[in-house]
Amino acid sequence: MKNLKENNFLIPQYLLPHFRSNHAGETGAIYIYKGILAVSRDSEIRQFSSKHLTTESQHLKLIEEVLEKKNVSKLITLWKLAGFLTGFIPALLGKRFVYATIYHVESFVENHYQEQIDILSKKNSQIKLKKMITELMNDEISHKEESLINVSKLSFVHKIWGAIVTAGSKLAVGVSKKI
């Protein structure tokens, strides 16, 4: 995708809170994978995490191209820590917990991005921005589907953990939209 700032691309005011949370979320995602890589010695998990760390880093770079630094969350250090722990803890519990975590995180992110696409669809404008968000969402859906294939079946414990991860994600988005 082209550098959007060079195309005089501006995020509309009504989407700034969403993009602040997108930036916080992509930062957190990077740290999820760093947390996994800090503890996991499983080669499959390390390869999976390294691959997705690269994708999430590209997402963050793209968002940073369009979001002015003054508009990022003031709590970015908190989002890094939360992300790290969201990767570190399941990596201690094993590969199925890692995959279950990524499945739940990406399911939440898919809905978060879809909400923004729906807003833009109602406005019937900002075609480049809508395309960018759609591409980000499609990557996240791919991560979600890959995780589900690898976890094979979510156990009751995975679902409870997933509810905790989803609640934490909702809280983080709500806070990062404001701060």
Beta strands, then each sheet from edge to edge (+ up, - down):
end
